[in-house]
Structure formats: structure tokens, C-alpha cells
Amino acid sequence: MTRTLLLAATFGLIASSVAFADETCSVSKAEWQPEQALRQKLETAGWKINRIKIDDGCYEVYGTDANGKRAESYFDPKSLDPVELDSAEAEDDE
């Protein structure tokens, strides 16, 4: 029984690692839009940007979204579309 649970937990960790890896961006640097383009897009949509950095090949944005909620969000550097949206408040609730 213990061995079965250990194997199930191991496979679960592997599966979650693979799922997370799929959420990262894999665009060549030559195809990236400038950070300023993302900043302008988000500010036009009502965001207040505190910081933009690069993480796992994506733009990672810290700020306040159009609804006034603190946000830490990832954007594809080529399309500037959201890749993974995480509200900082949702993390605080866990």
C-alpha cells in the first residue's frame, strides 16, 4: 500500500512538472515585441504596472489589473497574450 502511494505521488509530481513546463514561453528572442509595447497595451486596458521582468521566457508583470486587484501575470513575448494569470490575492487566500 505504501509503495503504491509513493508511486502515485511520484507520478503526480512528474505530471505537474510537465504541465507547468507547458505554460512557459518558447519564442526566439528575435520574435519578441518590446517591453514597452506590453506596458502600453496593459495601461490602455486600465492596468497600473509596477514592474515587468522576464521569467521562463515570458514577460512577468506585477501591478494592479483593470479591476483594481493586485496581479502577477505572465504574457507571451510574441503575441503579448496572457499565458498564466495569477492574482496575488488568490495566493494569499491559500
Secondary structure in CASP SS format (residue, H / E / C, confidence):
PFRMAT SS
TARGET T0000
AUTHOR 0000-0000-0000
METHOD secondary structure of the structure
MODEL  1
M C 1.00
T H 1.00
R H 1.00
T H 1.00
L H 1.00
L H 1.00
L H 1.00
A H 1.00
A H 1.00
T H 1.00
F H 1.00
G H 1.00
L H 1.00
I H 1.00
A H 1.00
S H 1.00
S H 1.00
V H 1.00
A H 1.00
F H 1.00
A H 1.00
D H 1.00
E C 1.00
T C 1.00
C C 1.00
S C 1.00
V C 1.00
S C 1.00
K H 1.00
A H 1.00
E H 1.00
W C 1.00
Q C 1.00
P C 1.00
E H 1.00
Q H 1.00
A H 1.00
L H 1.00
R H 1.00
Q H 1.00
K H 1.00
L H 1.00
E H 1.00
T H 1.00
A C 1.00
G C 1.00
W C 1.00
K E 1.00
I E 1.00
N E 1.00
R E 1.00
I E 1.00
K E 1.00
I E 1.00
D E 1.00
D C 1.00
G C 1.00
C E 1.00
Y E 1.00
E E 1.00
V E 1.00
Y E 1.00
G E 1.00
T E 1.00
D C 1.00
A C 1.00
N C 1.00
G C 1.00
K C 1.00
R E 1.00
A E 1.00
E E 1.00
S E 1.00
Y E 1.00
F E 1.00
D C 1.00
P C 1.00
K C 1.00
S C 1.00
L C 1.00
D C 1.00
P E 1.00
V E 1.00
E E 1.00
L E 1.00
D E 1.00
S E 1.00
A H 1.00
E H 1.00
A H 1.00
E H 1.00
D H 1.00
D H 1.00
E C 1.00
END
